[in-house]
Amino acid sequence: MFNIAQRNIMIFLRNKRGVFSSFLGAIIVIGIYVIFLGENLKEGYPNIKDIDILMNSWAMAGIISVVSVTTTMGSFGVTVLDKELKRNKDFYCSPVKTRELVGGYILSSYLIGVIMSIFTFILAEIYIVSSGGQFILAEIYIVSSGGQFLPMLSIIKVIGVILLTVLSSSAMIFFIVNLLNSIDTFSTASTIIGTLIGFLTGIYIPIGSLPQAVQTLIKLFPISHGTVLLRQIITESPSKVTFVDSTNALTEFNEHMGVTFGGIGSLSENSIHIMFLVISAIVFYFVTILMVSRKKARN
């Protein structure tokens, strides 16, 4: 499994254009928010103190989730290329077990996805801190009149959520990729998923603005639970400042913007969000093993 993962990562890194595109993709997603979406979302709360910092934090959390899906999708191009060039038949004829083959592909995508998501998190933190304007350099850390860097405990929590979210997205995307047989269909699927993921994580349109049926769909989508966890961590401090005088307003904001999944029982509990991520990863992993096993038997 580790040899297959190493082989896939080396192939991915050998494609300098693909690696650059992955980094550029993360920057573009942040750029889309800064240029097109940011002001529209902030206009919905015109008279609220420090809404800029809170909305920037909210958006950056969602963008990290988007990147966790799009970068893993991009890394699975190796898988589709193997199928198109019939390299996968070499694996089917080898003594490599199916679970090791599937695990190797997922592991390579997982590691790439984690690296890119953490890279996006760093960019997001820099943007949040610098969004207010002037920097003040103080010994070994930077603060500004905009936001401030997350405390170490929150950073550890964010990285932990990233690890779970990318795990779920890697298993889910690999399941989808196994239904594709050519680079052309893979490119089309990547475009569709890249577009849909922004809606399914509530980046382009807040969940509270969507019809009830769509809200339910989003709440059943595994990656959206990673988005909720990230939003809760990253928006915790700015939300206390913005809604310091109104707990009810904060609750309404959280439910409308998808910081919590209110209205469906205990689903807003962090343990339930983690359960969705872990169970989805396990289910997609074993379903994909069954799919690959059948293809291996036919060959």
C-alpha positions as CSV (number, residue, x, y, z in Angstrom):
1,M,0.0,0.0,0.0
2,F,2.7,2.4,0.9
3,N,4.7,1.6,-2.2
4,I,1.6,2.3,-4.4
5,A,1.1,5.6,-2.5
6,Q,4.7,6.6,-2.9
7,R,4.5,5.8,-6.6
8,N,1.4,7.9,-7.1
9,I,2.8,10.9,-5.2
10,M,6.0,10.7,-7.3
11,I,4.0,10.7,-10.5
12,F,1.9,13.6,-9.2
13,L,5.0,15.7,-8.2
14,R,6.7,14.9,-11.6
15,N,3.9,16.8,-13.2
16,K,5.1,20.3,-12.4
17,R,2.2,22.0,-14.1
18,G,-0.3,19.9,-12.1
19,V,1.4,20.7,-8.8
20,F,1.5,24.4,-9.7
21,S,-2.2,24.3,-10.7
22,S,-3.1,22.8,-7.3
23,F,-1.4,25.6,-5.5
24,L,-2.9,28.2,-7.9
25,G,-6.3,26.6,-7.4
26,A,-6.2,27.3,-3.7
27,I,-5.2,30.9,-4.3
28,I,-8.0,31.4,-7.0
29,V,-10.7,30.1,-4.6
30,I,-9.7,32.7,-2.0
31,G,-9.5,35.3,-4.8
32,I,-13.0,34.5,-5.9
33,Y,-14.3,35.2,-2.4
34,V,-12.3,38.4,-2.1
35,I,-13.3,39.9,-5.5
36,F,-16.8,38.6,-6.0
37,L,-18.5,37.1,-2.9
38,G,-17.2,39.0,0.1
39,E,-19.0,42.3,-0.3
40,N,-22.3,40.6,-1.3
41,L,-22.3,38.5,1.9
42,K,-21.3,41.4,4.1
43,E,-24.1,43.6,2.7
44,G,-26.6,41.3,4.4
45,Y,-25.4,42.6,7.8
46,P,-24.8,46.3,7.1
47,N,-25.1,47.6,10.7
48,I,-23.2,45.0,12.6
49,K,-19.9,45.8,14.3
50,D,-16.8,44.1,12.9
51,I,-18.8,42.0,10.4
52,D,-15.9,42.1,8.0
53,I,-13.6,40.0,10.2
54,L,-16.4,37.5,11.0
55,M,-17.4,37.0,7.4
56,N,-13.8,36.6,6.3
57,S,-13.3,34.0,8.9
58,W,-16.6,32.2,7.9
59,A,-15.6,32.2,4.3
60,M,-12.0,31.0,4.8
61,A,-13.3,28.0,6.8
62,G,-15.5,27.0,3.9
63,I,-12.8,27.5,1.3
64,I,-10.5,25.1,3.2
65,S,-13.3,22.4,2.8
66,V,-13.6,23.2,-0.9
67,V,-9.9,22.7,-1.4
68,S,-9.9,19.4,0.5
69,V,-12.2,18.1,-2.2
70,T,-10.8,19.8,-5.3
71,T,-7.1,18.9,-4.6
72,T,-7.9,15.3,-3.8
73,M,-9.9,15.1,-7.1
74,G,-6.9,16.5,-9.0
75,S,-4.5,14.0,-7.4
76,F,-6.7,11.1,-8.6
77,G,-5.9,11.9,-12.2
78,V,-3.1,9.3,-11.8
79,T,-5.8,6.7,-11.1
80,V,-7.8,7.5,-14.3
81,L,-4.6,7.7,-16.4
82,D,-3.7,4.2,-15.1
83,K,-7.1,2.9,-16.3
84,E,-6.9,4.7,-19.6
85,L,-3.4,3.3,-20.3
86,K,-4.4,-0.2,-19.0
87,R,-1.8,0.0,-16.2
88,N,-4.4,-1.1,-13.7
89,K,-4.4,-4.5,-15.3
90,D,-0.8,-4.9,-14.1
91,F,-1.9,-4.4,-10.6
92,Y,-4.8,-6.8,-11.0
93,C,-2.4,-9.5,-12.1
94,S,0.0,-8.8,-9.2
95,P,-0.3,-10.4,-5.7
96,V,-1.2,-7.0,-4.3
97,K,-4.4,-7.3,-2.3
98,T,-7.4,-5.2,-3.4
99,R,-7.6,-3.3,0.0
100,E,-3.9,-2.5,-0.3
101,L,-4.4,-1.2,-3.9
102,V,-7.4,1.0,-2.9
103,G,-5.6,2.1,0.3
104,G,-2.5,3.1,-1.7
105,Y,-4.5,5.3,-4.1
106,I,-6.5,6.9,-1.2
107,L,-3.4,7.4,0.9
108,S,-1.5,9.3,-1.8
109,S,-4.5,11.5,-2.5
110,Y,-5.0,12.0,1.3
111,L,-1.4,13.2,1.8
112,I,-1.6,15.6,-1.1
113,G,-5.0,16.8,0.1
114,V,-3.8,17.4,3.6
115,I,-0.8,19.4,2.4
116,M,-2.9,21.6,0.1
117,S,-5.6,22.1,2.7
118,I,-3.0,23.2,5.4
119,F,-1.4,25.5,2.7
120,T,-4.8,27.0,2.1
121,F,-5.4,27.4,5.9
122,I,-2.1,29.3,6.1
123,L,-3.2,31.6,3.3
124,A,-6.6,32.1,4.9
125,E,-5.0,33.0,8.2
126,I,-2.8,35.6,6.5
127,Y,-5.8,37.0,4.7
128,I,-7.9,37.3,7.8
129,V,-5.2,38.9,9.8
130,S,-4.3,41.4,7.0
131,S,-7.8,42.2,5.9
132,G,-8.1,45.0,8.4
133,G,-5.1,46.9,7.1
134,Q,-1.9,47.8,9.0
135,F,0.5,45.2,10.4
136,I,2.3,45.6,13.7
137,L,5.3,43.4,14.1
138,A,5.8,42.4,17.7
139,E,8.7,40.0,18.4
140,I,7.8,36.6,17.0
141,Y,4.1,37.2,16.0
142,I,2.1,39.6,14.0
143,V,-1.2,41.2,14.9
144,S,-3.2,43.8,13.0
145,S,-6.2,46.0,13.2
146,G,-8.1,43.5,11.2
147,G,-8.2,40.0,12.7
148,Q,-5.6,38.0,14.6
149,F,-4.0,34.6,14.3
150,L,-5.8,31.7,15.9
151,P,-4.4,30.5,19.2
152,M,-2.3,27.3,19.2
153,L,-5.1,25.1,20.5
154,S,-7.5,26.3,17.8
155,I,-4.8,25.7,15.1
156,I,-4.4,22.1,16.4
157,K,-8.2,21.7,16.2
158,V,-8.3,23.0,12.7
159,I,-5.5,20.6,11.6
160,G,-7.4,17.7,13.2
161,V,-10.6,18.6,11.3
162,I,-8.6,18.9,8.1
163,L,-7.2,15.4,8.6
164,L,-10.8,14.0,9.0
165,T,-12.3,16.1,6.2
166,V,-9.6,15.1,3.7
167,L,-9.9,11.5,4.7
168,S,-13.7,11.6,4.0
169,S,-13.3,13.5,0.7
170,S,-10.4,11.2,-0.5
171,A,-12.6,8.0,0.0
172,M,-15.6,9.7,-1.5
173,I,-13.8,11.1,-4.6
174,F,-12.0,7.7,-5.2
175,F,-15.4,6.1,-5.3
176,I,-16.5,8.6,-7.9
177,V,-13.3,8.3,-9.9
178,N,-13.7,4.5,-10.1
179,L,-16.7,5.1,-12.2
180,L,-14.6,7.1,-14.8
181,N,-12.5,5.5,-17.5
182,S,-10.9,8.3,-19.4
183,I,-9.1,11.6,-18.8
184,D,-11.8,13.5,-20.8
185,T,-14.6,12.2,-18.5
186,F,-12.4,12.9,-15.5
187,S,-11.9,16.5,-16.6
188,T,-15.6,16.9,-17.0
189,A,-16.3,15.4,-13.6
190,S,-13.7,17.6,-12.0
191,T,-15.3,20.7,-13.4
192,I,-18.8,19.6,-12.2
193,I,-17.6,18.7,-8.7
194,G,-15.5,21.8,-8.4
195,T,-18.7,23.8,-9.1
196,L,-21.1,21.8,-7.0
197,I,-18.8,21.7,-3.9
198,G,-19.1,25.4,-3.4
199,F,-22.9,25.1,-3.1
200,L,-22.8,21.9,-1.0
201,T,-20.6,23.5,1.6
202,G,-22.6,26.7,1.6
203,I,-19.9,29.0,0.3
204,Y,-21.7,30.6,-2.6
205,I,-25.1,30.8,-1.0
206,P,-25.6,30.5,2.8
207,I,-27.5,27.4,3.8
208,G,-30.3,29.5,5.4
209,S,-31.1,31.1,2.0
210,L,-31.8,27.7,0.4
211,P,-35.0,25.7,0.2
212,Q,-35.5,23.2,3.0
213,A,-35.0,20.2,0.7
214,V,-31.6,21.5,-0.4
215,Q,-30.7,22.3,3.2
216,T,-31.4,18.6,4.1
217,L,-29.2,17.5,1.2
218,I,-26.3,19.7,2.4
219,K,-26.7,18.3,5.9
220,L,-26.4,14.8,4.6
221,F,-23.3,15.6,2.6
222,P,-20.3,14.4,4.6
223,I,-17.9,17.2,3.8
224,S,-20.3,19.9,4.9
225,H,-19.8,18.5,8.5
226,G,-16.1,19.2,8.2
227,T,-17.1,22.7,7.0
228,V,-19.3,23.3,10.1
229,L,-16.5,22.2,12.5
230,L,-14.0,24.5,10.8
231,R,-16.4,27.4,10.9
232,Q,-17.1,26.9,14.6
233,I,-13.3,27.0,15.4
234,I,-12.3,29.8,13.1
235,T,-15.3,32.1,13.8
236,E,-15.4,31.5,17.5
237,S,-13.4,34.6,18.6
238,P,-14.7,37.1,16.0
239,S,-18.3,36.1,16.6
240,K,-18.0,36.9,20.3
241,V,-16.8,40.4,19.4
242,T,-19.5,40.9,16.7
243,F,-22.4,39.6,18.7
244,V,-21.2,40.5,22.2
245,D,-24.5,42.1,23.1
246,S,-26.9,39.6,21.5
247,T,-26.9,35.8,22.0
248,N,-30.1,35.5,19.9
249,A,-28.5,37.3,17.0
250,L,-25.5,35.0,17.2
251,T,-27.7,31.9,17.2
252,E,-29.6,33.2,14.1
253,F,-26.4,34.0,12.3
254,N,-24.9,30.6,13.0
255,E,-27.9,28.8,11.8
256,H,-28.4,30.9,8.7
257,M,-24.7,30.8,7.7
258,G,-24.2,27.1,8.4
259,V,-21.9,27.5,11.4
260,T,-24.3,25.1,13.2
261,F,-26.9,22.7,11.8
262,G,-29.8,23.7,13.9
263,G,-33.3,22.4,13.6
264,I,-32.5,18.7,13.3
265,G,-32.0,17.4,16.7
266,S,-28.5,16.8,18.0
267,L,-26.8,17.0,14.6
268,S,-25.1,20.2,15.6
269,E,-23.1,18.3,18.2
270,N,-19.4,18.0,17.3
271,S,-19.4,14.3,17.9
272,I,-22.1,13.8,15.3
273,H,-20.1,15.9,12.8
274,I,-17.1,13.7,13.4
275,M,-19.2,10.6,13.1
276,F,-20.4,11.7,9.7
277,L,-16.8,12.2,8.5
278,V,-15.5,8.9,9.9
279,I,-18.4,6.7,8.8
280,S,-18.5,8.2,5.3
281,A,-14.8,7.5,4.9
282,I,-15.2,3.9,6.0
283,V,-18.3,3.3,3.9
284,F,-16.8,4.7,0.7
285,Y,-13.5,2.8,1.3
286,F,-15.2,-0.6,1.6
287,V,-17.7,0.1,-1.3
288,T,-14.7,1.0,-3.5
289,I,-12.9,-2.2,-2.5
290,L,-15.9,-4.2,-3.7
291,M,-16.0,-2.3,-7.0
292,V,-12.3,-2.8,-7.6
293,S,-12.6,-6.5,-6.6
294,R,-15.2,-7.1,-9.2
295,K,-13.2,-5.4,-11.9
296,K,-10.1,-7.4,-10.8
297,A,-12.1,-10.6,-11.1
298,R,-13.2,-9.8,-14.6
299,N,-9.6,-9.2,-15.7
